[in-house]
Amino acid sequence: MDGETALGKNLFVYFYVCLEALKRGWKEGYRRIIGFDECFLKGSCKGELLVAVGKNKNNQMFPIAWAVVDKETKHSWSFFINYLKEDLQLGTGQGLTVMADMQKGFHAAVTELLPNTEVRMCSRHIWSNWNQTWKEEERKKQFWRCSKSSFEVKFKDELHKMSKLGKDICAYLLHYPKVSWVKAFFQEHSKCDVVKNNMCETFNSWIISCRHKSIITMLEEIRRKIMTRTVDMIKFANTWISDIAPMARLILEENKDKSRTCKVLWNADVGFEIGEGEYKHIVNLADRVCNCRTWQLRGIPCQHTIVALCHIEQEPEPLVEHWYKKDTFLKAYSYFIQPIPNMKMWPETNNPRIEPPEPKPMPDRPSRNRRKGKDEPRKKYGKISKQGVKQTCSMCKQQGHNKRYCKVAAQTSEAATHNSQFTGQSS
């Protein structure tokens, strides 16, 4: 997409990319969830990259589409979502889940173009904003217990515990709609219960070196990286020890361990009453339902389902949804990005010449790394930041100051000076 200036020049504005292999792969073999995010271009051409990323059967990222825009607005998001809607045949968004952070203009654009879609907000960004008022480690832990509660009674219990950690603390938290960040209120069609937008964060980090290049070079490097990744994913699938994805297998094994503490009561039909701690859950094997909702949200049997199956001597593996099976995984990677020659060998075109966008003044030197939130881990190597650590004086062993400002050290030094002067006078 280009626009004209007053001088009649065609200036670059937007550029949308959705490769045929990725479009067909997502439509044929992927769960109905898409994460949206944006990241800054760090080269000489300033702007932003809007991205749409899915999740493959092993809960890894699956890039779908991306667009270069001048800045993040409702108009640029509408441009991106409108093309994506047409490519993926999303209609009004019925049966689709989208997840995003708190991008400018995104929610207005998606509400207008995909009115029937389920919209989730990244819980980490909600926590970052909420944490500015309500700090402390215990509140952080309780926030995540609330967010990851898979059924409504559990959420109410965790919210009640949260209310004891501060006056009006829950009112601030419930300012954000529960349906967008609490598992207990998620819809079940996507078979994905994630509360963080990690799939987009992973993609943005994966292309960090590309974002320092010029626009055409950046887009070409992204294409080559995805072309190579398709081959890697096919090789990876050949290493699976079973028909179920390694991630789903790991969750299943963890649920088997949890099931050992559950107590089962059977009605001799398809209904089971499963006791776990203070809660009792109902499992219906015919309808594939457990009222803890974890089975429905993930598509992987929960610990209550597993203990019910063990009671009637059946294995849980056949009840894992097809989304996690090897055949479905390979369907998504059965379409290939075809190689193309380098830019010198591209055919010439008679289309009008597109000029680069007008340069934007930057307030400061752009950072090479994404600015991390207060709740994110810092350096993994080198010196650890001392931010938030209270100083301890090496002289008096009290906190809040160092020896430079220690009153005890100052008195000791003054007394030593006085004694030396007295000794000199007496001699």
C-alpha positions as CSV (number, residue, x, y, z in Angstrom):
1,M,0.0,0.0,0.0
2,D,1.4,3.4,-0.9
3,G,0.3,7.0,-0.6
4,E,1.0,10.2,-2.5
5,T,2.6,13.4,-1.1
6,A,1.9,16.9,-2.2
7,L,4.8,16.7,-4.7
8,G,3.1,13.7,-6.4
9,K,5.6,11.1,-5.2
10,N,4.4,7.6,-4.2
11,L,5.6,7.0,-0.6
12,F,5.8,3.6,1.1
13,V,3.2,3.2,3.8
14,Y,2.1,-0.5,4.4
15,F,3.3,-3.9,3.2
16,Y,1.4,-7.1,4.0
17,V,2.9,-10.7,3.7
18,C,1.0,-14.0,4.1
19,L,2.8,-16.8,2.3
20,E,0.6,-19.4,0.6
21,A,2.3,-22.3,2.5
22,L,1.6,-20.7,5.8
23,K,-2.0,-19.7,4.9
24,R,-2.9,-23.3,3.8
25,G,-0.9,-24.9,6.6
26,W,-2.8,-22.9,9.3
27,K,-6.2,-23.6,7.7
28,E,-5.6,-27.3,7.5
29,G,-3.8,-28.2,10.7
30,Y,-4.0,-25.6,13.3
31,R,-6.1,-24.8,16.4
32,R,-8.3,-21.7,16.0
33,I,-6.2,-19.3,18.0
34,I,-4.1,-16.4,16.7
35,G,-1.8,-14.1,18.7
36,F,-1.2,-10.5,17.5
37,D,1.7,-8.2,18.5
38,E,3.9,-5.5,17.2
39,C,7.6,-4.7,17.3
40,F,9.7,-1.8,16.2
41,L,12.0,-1.8,13.2
42,K,15.5,-0.9,14.3
43,G,17.3,-0.2,11.0
44,S,17.6,3.0,9.0
45,C,13.9,2.7,7.9
46,K,11.8,3.3,11.0
47,G,8.4,1.8,11.4
48,E,6.7,-1.1,13.1
49,L,6.0,-4.8,12.2
50,L,2.6,-6.2,13.0
51,V,2.6,-10.0,13.3
52,A,0.0,-12.8,13.5
53,V,1.3,-16.0,15.0
54,G,-0.5,-19.3,15.8
55,K,0.5,-22.4,17.9
56,N,1.5,-25.7,16.4
57,K,0.7,-29.1,18.0
58,N,3.7,-28.9,20.2
59,N,2.7,-25.5,21.5
60,Q,5.5,-23.8,19.5
61,M,5.0,-20.7,17.4
62,F,3.6,-20.9,13.8
63,P,4.1,-17.6,12.0
64,I,1.0,-16.8,9.8
65,A,1.4,-13.2,8.5
66,W,3.1,-9.9,9.1
67,A,2.9,-6.4,7.8
68,V,5.2,-3.4,7.8
69,V,3.5,-0.2,8.8
70,D,4.6,3.3,9.6
71,K,3.0,3.3,13.1
72,E,0.5,1.4,15.2
73,T,-3.0,2.8,14.9
74,K,-6.5,1.5,14.4
75,H,-6.1,2.2,10.7
76,S,-2.9,0.1,10.4
77,W,-4.4,-2.8,12.5
78,S,-7.6,-2.7,10.3
79,F,-5.5,-2.9,7.2
80,F,-3.6,-5.9,8.6
81,I,-6.6,-7.8,10.1
82,N,-8.8,-7.2,6.9
83,Y,-6.2,-8.9,4.7
84,L,-5.7,-11.7,7.2
85,K,-9.5,-12.2,7.5
86,E,-9.7,-12.6,3.7
87,D,-6.7,-15.0,3.4
88,L,-7.8,-17.3,6.3
89,Q,-11.5,-17.0,5.5
90,L,-12.3,-16.0,9.1
91,G,-15.7,-14.5,8.4
92,T,-17.1,-12.8,11.5
93,G,-14.6,-14.6,13.7
94,Q,-17.1,-17.3,14.9
95,G,-15.2,-20.1,16.6
96,L,-11.9,-18.1,16.6
97,T,-9.8,-16.9,19.6
98,V,-7.4,-14.0,19.3
99,M,-4.9,-12.9,21.9
100,A,-3.1,-9.6,22.1
101,D,-1.4,-7.2,24.5
102,M,-2.7,-3.7,25.0
103,Q,-1.8,-2.4,21.5
104,K,-3.1,0.9,20.4
105,G,-6.2,0.5,18.2
106,F,-6.2,-3.3,18.1
107,H,-9.3,-3.9,20.1
108,A,-11.3,-1.4,18.2
109,A,-10.2,-2.9,14.9
110,V,-10.8,-6.5,15.8
111,T,-14.2,-5.7,17.3
112,E,-15.2,-4.0,14.1
113,L,-13.9,-6.7,11.7
114,L,-14.2,-9.9,13.7
115,P,-17.2,-9.1,16.0
116,N,-17.9,-12.7,17.0
117,T,-14.4,-13.7,18.0
118,E,-13.2,-14.5,21.5
119,V,-10.7,-11.8,22.6
120,R,-8.1,-12.6,25.3
121,M,-5.6,-10.2,26.8
122,C,-2.1,-11.2,27.8
123,S,-2.2,-11.8,31.6
124,R,1.5,-10.7,31.9
125,H,0.6,-7.2,30.7
126,I,-2.4,-7.0,32.9
127,W,-0.2,-8.0,35.8
128,S,2.4,-5.3,34.9
129,N,-0.2,-2.6,35.0
130,W,-1.9,-3.9,38.1
131,N,1.4,-4.4,39.8
132,Q,2.2,-0.6,39.7
133,T,-0.3,-0.2,42.5
134,W,-0.3,-3.6,44.1
135,K,3.2,-4.9,44.6
136,E,4.7,-7.7,46.8
137,E,5.5,-11.3,45.8
138,E,2.5,-12.8,47.6
139,R,0.1,-10.7,45.6
140,K,1.9,-11.7,42.4
141,K,1.5,-15.4,43.2
142,Q,-2.1,-14.9,44.0
143,F,-2.7,-13.0,40.8
144,W,-1.5,-16.0,38.8
145,R,-3.6,-18.4,40.9
146,C,-6.6,-16.3,39.9
147,S,-5.7,-16.2,36.2
148,K,-5.0,-19.9,36.0
149,S,-8.2,-21.0,37.8
150,S,-10.0,-23.3,35.3
151,F,-13.4,-23.3,36.9
152,E,-15.5,-20.6,38.4
153,V,-15.7,-21.8,42.0
154,K,-11.9,-22.1,42.1
155,F,-11.6,-18.5,40.8
156,K,-14.0,-17.2,43.5
157,D,-12.0,-18.9,46.2
158,E,-8.7,-17.5,44.9
159,L,-10.3,-14.0,44.5
160,H,-11.5,-14.2,48.2
161,K,-7.9,-14.9,49.2
162,M,-6.7,-12.0,47.1
163,S,-9.2,-9.7,48.9
164,K,-7.3,-10.3,52.2
165,L,-4.1,-8.8,50.7
166,G,-5.3,-5.2,50.5
167,K,-8.3,-2.9,50.6
168,D,-10.1,-2.6,47.3
169,I,-7.4,-4.8,45.7
170,C,-10.0,-6.9,43.9
171,A,-11.9,-3.9,42.5
172,Y,-8.7,-2.8,40.8
173,L,-8.2,-6.3,39.4
174,L,-11.7,-6.8,38.1
175,H,-11.4,-3.6,36.1
176,Y,-10.1,-5.9,33.4
177,P,-12.9,-8.2,32.0
178,K,-12.7,-11.7,33.5
179,V,-13.5,-13.3,30.2
180,S,-10.2,-12.0,28.7
181,W,-7.7,-13.2,31.3
182,V,-9.2,-15.9,33.6
183,K,-9.2,-19.5,32.3
184,A,-12.5,-20.2,34.1
185,F,-14.3,-17.9,31.6
186,F,-12.4,-18.9,28.4
187,Q,-14.4,-20.5,25.6
188,E,-13.5,-24.1,24.8
189,H,-13.4,-24.2,20.9
190,S,-9.7,-23.4,20.5
191,K,-8.3,-26.2,22.7
192,C,-5.7,-23.8,24.0
193,D,-5.8,-22.5,27.5
194,V,-2.8,-20.1,27.4
195,V,-3.0,-16.9,29.4
196,K,0.2,-15.3,28.0
197,N,1.0,-14.1,24.4
198,N,4.3,-15.9,24.4
199,M,3.9,-17.1,20.8
200,C,4.3,-13.6,19.5
201,E,7.1,-12.7,21.9
202,T,9.0,-15.7,20.7
203,F,8.6,-14.7,17.1
204,N,9.7,-11.1,17.7
205,S,12.8,-12.4,19.5
206,W,13.4,-14.9,16.7
207,I,13.6,-12.2,14.0
208,I,15.5,-9.6,16.2
209,S,18.5,-9.6,13.8
210,C,16.3,-9.2,10.8
211,R,14.7,-6.1,12.2
212,H,18.0,-4.2,12.0
213,K,18.0,-4.5,8.2
214,S,16.3,-2.5,5.4
215,I,12.7,-3.4,4.7
216,I,13.2,-5.6,1.6
217,T,16.2,-7.4,3.2
218,M,14.3,-7.9,6.4
219,L,11.3,-9.5,4.6
220,E,13.6,-11.7,2.6
221,E,15.5,-12.9,5.7
222,I,12.2,-13.7,7.5
223,R,11.1,-15.7,4.5
224,R,14.3,-17.7,4.4
225,K,14.2,-18.4,8.2
226,I,10.6,-19.7,7.9
227,M,11.5,-21.8,4.8
228,T,14.3,-23.4,6.9
229,R,12.1,-23.9,9.9
230,T,9.6,-25.9,7.9
231,V,12.3,-28.5,7.2
232,D,13.4,-28.5,10.9
233,M,9.8,-29.1,12.0
234,I,9.4,-32.1,9.7
235,K,12.7,-33.6,11.0
236,F,11.5,-32.9,14.5
237,A,8.3,-34.8,14.0
238,N,10.3,-37.9,12.9
239,T,12.0,-38.0,16.4
240,W,8.7,-38.4,18.3
241,I,8.5,-41.6,20.2
242,S,4.7,-41.8,19.9
243,D,1.8,-40.5,17.9
244,I,1.3,-37.7,20.4
245,A,3.3,-34.5,20.5
246,P,6.1,-34.3,23.1
247,M,4.4,-31.3,24.9
248,A,1.1,-33.1,25.1
249,R,2.8,-36.3,26.3
250,L,4.5,-34.3,29.0
251,I,1.2,-32.7,30.2
252,L,-0.4,-36.2,30.1
253,E,2.4,-37.7,32.3
254,E,2.1,-34.8,34.8
255,N,-1.7,-35.4,35.0
256,K,-1.0,-39.1,35.6
257,D,1.1,-38.1,38.6
258,K,-1.6,-35.7,40.0
259,S,-4.2,-38.5,39.6
260,R,-2.6,-40.6,42.2
261,T,-4.0,-38.3,45.0
262,C,-7.5,-38.4,43.6
263,K,-10.4,-40.6,44.9
264,V,-12.9,-42.1,42.5
265,L,-16.6,-43.1,42.8
266,W,-18.3,-44.7,39.7
267,N,-22.0,-45.0,38.9
268,A,-21.5,-48.1,36.7
269,D,-22.3,-46.1,33.6
270,V,-20.3,-43.1,32.2
271,G,-20.4,-40.9,35.2
272,F,-17.6,-40.6,37.8
273,E,-17.3,-38.5,41.0
274,I,-13.7,-37.6,41.6
275,G,-12.5,-36.2,44.9
276,E,-9.4,-33.9,44.9
277,G,-8.7,-31.9,48.1
278,E,-11.7,-29.7,48.9
279,Y,-13.3,-30.1,45.5
280,K,-15.3,-32.9,43.9
281,H,-15.4,-33.1,40.1
282,I,-17.8,-34.9,37.8
283,V,-16.4,-36.7,34.7
284,N,-18.5,-37.9,31.9
285,L,-16.5,-40.0,29.5
286,A,-19.3,-40.2,26.8
287,D,-19.5,-36.4,26.5
288,R,-15.7,-35.9,27.1
289,V,-16.4,-33.5,29.9
290,C,-14.9,-32.8,33.3
291,N,-16.3,-29.9,35.3
292,C,-12.8,-28.7,36.2
293,R,-12.9,-27.6,32.5
294,T,-9.1,-28.4,32.0
295,W,-9.9,-31.3,29.6
296,Q,-12.2,-29.2,27.5
297,L,-9.9,-26.2,27.4
298,R,-6.8,-28.1,26.4
299,G,-8.1,-31.2,24.7
300,I,-5.8,-33.4,26.9
301,P,-7.3,-35.6,29.6
302,C,-7.0,-34.0,33.1
303,Q,-6.0,-35.9,36.2
304,H,-9.7,-36.5,37.1
305,T,-10.4,-38.1,33.7
306,I,-7.2,-40.2,34.0
307,V,-8.2,-41.6,37.4
308,A,-11.7,-42.4,36.0
309,L,-10.2,-44.3,33.0
310,C,-7.8,-46.2,35.3
311,H,-10.7,-47.3,37.4
312,I,-12.3,-49.0,34.4
313,E,-8.9,-50.1,33.1
314,Q,-8.6,-47.9,30.0
315,E,-5.7,-45.8,28.7
316,P,-6.0,-41.9,28.4
317,E,-4.0,-41.6,25.1
318,P,-6.9,-42.3,22.7
319,L,-8.8,-39.4,24.3
320,V,-6.1,-36.8,23.4
321,E,-7.5,-34.5,20.7
322,H,-6.4,-34.9,17.1
323,W,-4.8,-31.4,17.3
324,Y,-1.8,-33.0,19.2
325,K,-1.4,-36.0,16.9
326,K,1.5,-36.4,14.5
327,D,-0.6,-36.6,11.3
328,T,-2.2,-33.3,12.1
329,F,1.2,-31.8,12.9
330,L,2.6,-32.8,9.5
331,K,-0.4,-31.5,7.7
332,A,0.5,-28.0,8.7
333,Y,4.0,-28.4,7.3
334,S,2.9,-30.2,4.1
335,Y,3.0,-27.0,2.1
336,F,6.4,-25.6,1.2
337,I,7.8,-22.2,0.5
338,Q,9.4,-22.2,-2.9
339,P,13.0,-20.8,-3.4
340,I,13.4,-17.6,-5.4
341,P,16.5,-15.9,-6.9
342,N,18.2,-13.0,-5.2
343,M,17.1,-9.3,-5.8
344,K,19.6,-8.8,-8.6
345,M,17.8,-11.4,-10.7
346,W,14.3,-10.2,-10.0
347,P,12.3,-9.1,-13.2
348,E,12.0,-5.4,-13.9
349,T,8.6,-3.8,-13.5
350,N,6.9,-0.8,-15.1
351,N,5.0,0.1,-11.9
352,P,5.6,3.6,-10.5
353,R,8.6,3.9,-8.3
354,I,7.9,3.8,-4.6
355,E,9.9,6.2,-2.5
356,P,10.9,5.5,1.1
357,P,8.7,7.0,3.9
358,E,9.6,10.4,5.3
359,P,12.1,10.0,8.1
360,K,10.8,10.4,11.6
361,P,12.9,12.2,14.3
362,M,13.7,9.8,17.1
363,P,14.0,11.1,20.7
364,D,17.0,9.0,21.6
365,R,19.2,6.2,20.3
366,P,16.9,3.2,19.9
367,S,17.4,0.3,22.3
368,R,18.6,-3.0,20.8
369,N,16.6,-5.1,23.1
370,R,12.9,-5.0,24.1
371,R,12.2,-3.0,27.2
372,K,11.3,-5.6,29.9
373,G,8.5,-5.1,32.4
374,K,9.1,-5.0,36.1
375,D,7.9,-8.5,36.6
376,E,10.1,-10.1,34.0
377,P,13.5,-11.7,34.8
378,R,16.5,-9.7,34.2
379,K,20.0,-10.8,33.1
380,K,20.7,-14.5,32.8
381,Y,24.5,-13.9,33.0
382,G,27.0,-11.3,34.3
383,K,26.4,-9.2,37.3
384,I,22.9,-9.3,38.8
385,S,21.1,-6.0,39.2
386,K,20.9,-4.7,42.8
387,Q,17.7,-2.8,42.1
388,G,15.3,-3.3,45.0
389,V,18.0,-4.8,47.3
390,K,18.4,-2.9,50.6
391,Q,21.9,-1.7,51.5
392,T,23.7,-3.2,54.5
393,C,26.4,-1.2,56.2
394,S,29.6,-3.1,56.7
395,M,30.4,-1.1,59.9
396,C,27.2,-1.2,62.0
397,K,25.5,-4.1,60.1
398,Q,22.3,-2.0,59.8
399,Q,20.2,-1.7,56.6
400,G,19.4,1.5,54.7
401,H,22.9,3.0,54.2
402,N,26.5,2.1,53.5
403,K,29.6,2.8,55.5
404,R,30.1,6.1,53.7
405,Y,27.0,7.5,55.4
406,C,27.3,5.5,58.6
407,K,27.0,7.6,61.8
408,V,28.8,5.0,63.8
409,A,31.7,5.1,61.4
410,A,31.8,8.9,61.5
411,Q,31.8,8.9,65.3
412,T,34.6,6.3,65.4
413,S,36.7,8.3,62.9
414,E,36.1,11.5,64.9
415,A,37.2,9.8,68.1
416,A,40.3,8.4,66.4
417,T,41.2,11.9,65.1
418,H,40.7,13.4,68.6
419,N,42.9,10.8,70.2
420,S,45.7,11.2,67.7
421,Q,45.7,15.0,68.3
422,F,45.7,14.5,72.1
423,T,48.6,12.1,71.9
424,G,50.6,14.6,69.7
425,Q,50.1,17.5,72.2
426,S,51.1,15.4,75.2
427,S,54.3,14.3,73.6
